[in-house]
């Protein structure tokens, strides 16, 4: 019983979110009963492996990622490990570098006894790494509370949209979580465990913003244009955010971000989506988007 008490005490001493209940986050632990899986999910040793793996992710994916040359005679021969840096051996070895008060003794056999396969470990690591309490990928609803207030009732709606776009884009670029998501997507094909973890992360990300979008539409006396559903608008906003963030990562000098004025291409994209997908509630219903664009360019309906 004293061993259980010591583990509980150590768990409480871990930094957030490692001190949180992880039983609903870690789904692939190798235990037969729900009670034993819950205990293992909240074992400090399990947290030690997660901490070691997250540190490897930040080290290898950035921002400011460490890069090594695969050929000392070729300056451009930078190693590109994808997820190979998260091998069981590498994670177990990295446990020795954990900060206090995490356990610092790790081994491949212990790691293998915790997760049935390396794929299951990666899937749970992704769930944890993409879990909003670890670190939001996007600027989350809590972080953006002051901006959301302006969007709901402030007099400067358009500057608030630009501020939100800027903050969200900077959050994506400056956090390793977005890079992890991109690599995980590439690794997800044919791996149901990883694909499922990514899908859960996406749904957890968009649901709070779905509610915020609905509140903004109502507060600003707007409705969606015929043929556009709320899920469509949120999906378009999410796709625009991640696509523009990808462009910013690929080409930092492309002018996607204007740090001096806290504006971005994403802010412009959000404004364009609002303009194209909504209309005033007091106005007569307008044309669906396809027909409106057809009328704009002088095209026959359906062409």
N, C-alpha and C positions, 0 to 999 in steps of 0.2 A: 504493500500500500504506500510505503514511503517513496518508492520509486515513481509511482504515479503522481504523488504530490510534488516531487521534485521536477518532473516534466511539466506539470501544470504551472508551477512557479516560473520555470525558465521560459515557457511559452508566453507568459504575461510580460516578461522582461524584453522580449524581442521587439524591434521597431515595427511600426505600422507599415504595411498591412500584414506582416508575418505573424503578428499577435492576434489576428482576427480568426474567426471560425472559417476554415477552408474546406469544410466537409461538402459544401455545395459547389466548390470550384474544382476540386481534384476528383475526377470521376472514374479514373482508370487504375486506381490503386489495387494491388493484388491481394485482396482479402475476401473471404466468402460472405461474411455477414455485414449488414449495414453498420452495426455498432463497432465492429473491428475496423471497418473502413474509416468511420468517423474518427476513431482514436488515432489511426495512422495519419490521417489528413492533418491532425493537429499536434502531431509529434514534433518536437523541436528538431529531430534529426531529418525529418522530411523537409522542414523549413530550411535546414542547412543546405540541402541539395538544390532547393529552389533559389536560394540566395547565391550560391556558387554559379548556377546556370545563368541567372539574370546578370551577374557581373560579367560573365563571358560574353553575353549578348551585347552589353553596352561597350565592352572592349573591342569587339570585332565588327559591330555594326555602326557605332557612332551615335551621336555626332562626335567628331574627333577620334574616329576609330584608329586603332593601331594597325599599321600595314607593314608587312614584311616582304622582302624580295625573295622570290623562289630561285632566282639566278643572280648571284652576286655581281656578275659581269654585265647584267642588263638592268638598268635603272627602272625600266618600265615593267619588269617582270614581277608584278605585285600578286601575292597569293590571293585567291578568291575562293574561300572555303565553303560558301553557302552555309549549310547547317552542320558541316562536318566538325566544326569546333565544339559542338555540343555532344560529342561522343561520350559514352559512359565513362571511359577512362579519363577523359579531360575533365568532366564534371566532378568525378570522385577526387581527382587530384586537386582541383580548385577549392574544394571544401577546406583544405588546410590553410587557405588564405582568408577564410571568413573573419569578419570583425567580431569583437566581443558584443553580445554574449552568445553568439551562435556556436553550436558544436563545430569542431575543427578536425574531426577524424571522419574520413569518408573512405569507402571502398567500393569497387565494382560489384562484389557479391551482395553487399547491403543494398546498393542501388537496384540491383536486379531482383532482390527479394521484395522491394517496395513496389515496383512496377513490373508487370509480367513481361513486357517487351519494351525495347527502346522507343518504338512508335507510340506506345501508351505513355511513356514518360514525356516525349515531345508534345503529345496532345495535351496533357495536363499542364506542362510548362507554358504552352501557348494560352491555355485558359487563364492561367495565373498572370502571365505577362500581359495579356490583352484585357484582363479584368480591370474595370474602371478604378477599383480601390487601390490597385498597385500603382497605376499612373494612367490617367486618361489619354487616349490617343489624340482625340480632338480636344479643343477647348470645351469642357463639359458644361452642363447646365449650371452647376454650382459656381464654377469659375466665371461664367459669363452673366451672373445674376444682375450686375449693375447695367450691363448692356441690354439685357432682356427687358429690364425696367424701362429703358428709353424706347425700345421697340414697341412696348405695349402702350405707353401713354406719354412719352416725352415729345417735345416739340421738334427735335432734330432726328427724325426717323432715318433719313438717308445717311447722315454721318454715322449713326449707330450701326447701320448695316455695314458700312465700310470698316468700322472698328471691329465688328464681329468677324468679318472676313479676314481681316489682318491678324487678329488674335488666334483664330482657328488655324490659319496657315502656318504661323510661327510655331504654334504648339505641335503641329504635325512634324515640321522640319527639325525642330530642336529636341525631339524625344526619340529614343531608340525604338519605341514601340511601333511606330509606323514602318520602320525598316524591317522589323521582325515580321510584321503582318505581310509585307510584300514577299519576303523570302518564304514565309509559311504558305502563301498562296501558290508559289511555284512548286512547293514540295507536296501540296495537298492532293494532286492528281493520283488516284488509285489508292489513297490512304484515307479510309472512311473516318478514322479517329481524328485525324488532323482537320479534315474537311468539316466535320461536325463541330469541332471546337471553334473554327473560324466563323461558321454560320451562327453559333450562339453569341459570339462576340458582336457580330454585326447587328443582330436583333437587340442585344442589350444596349448598343450604341444609339440606334435610331429611335427607340421607343420614347425616351425623354424628349428628344427634339420633335418628335411627332406631336406630343402634347403641347410643346411650346408653340409650334407653328399654328396649331388650332387656336390657341389663346390669342396669338397675334392677329390672325385673320378676324376673329370676333371683335377684339378690341379696336381694330382699325376699320371696322365696317366693310370688310372685304369678303368675297366668296370666291371659290375656285371656278374657273371657266368650265363650261360644259365639256365633259369628256375627260377632265383631269380630276383624279382622286387625291386625297391627302397623302396616301402612300406614294403616289407618283411624284408629288412635289418633294417629299422628303428624300426619295430615292435619287431624284435629279440633283438635289442640293448635296447629298453625300457623294455622288459620282463626280460632280464638279469640284468639290473640295479635294478629294483624293487625286483626281486627275491633274489639277493645277499644282498640288503639292509635289506630285511626281515630276512635273515640268521644272519646278523650282529646285528640286534635288539634282536633276540632270544638268540644268543650265542655270546656275545661280545668278549669272549676269543677264538673264533674259528680261529683267524688268518686271517680273511677276510681283515682287514686293517693293513698296516704297516706304522704307523705314522712317524717313524724315517726316512724312505726312500720315503715317500709320494707315496706308491704303494698300490695296492689292487687286490683282486681277480677279481674285475670288469675290471681293466685294462687288465688283462690276457684274460678275456672273450672277450673283444673288439678286441684284437689282433687276437684271434682265429677266430672270425667272419670275420674279414678282410681277413685273410688267406684263409678261406673256401669259402667265397662268392664272391671274386673278382679275377681278373686276369689282366695282362698287356695288354693294348690296341694293342701293336705291336705284341703280340703273337697270334698264331692261336687259334681259339675258343677251349676251353677245354671242358671236359665232364660236363654234369649237375651234381649237387652234389650227387644225388642218385647213378648214374652210377660211379662217381669217387670213392665214398666210397666202392661200390661193387667191383671195380677193386682193391682198396687198400687192402681189406681183402680176395680177391680171391673168391668172391661170384658171382654166375650167375646173369645176368641182371634181375631186377625185383624181386629178392629174398632178 
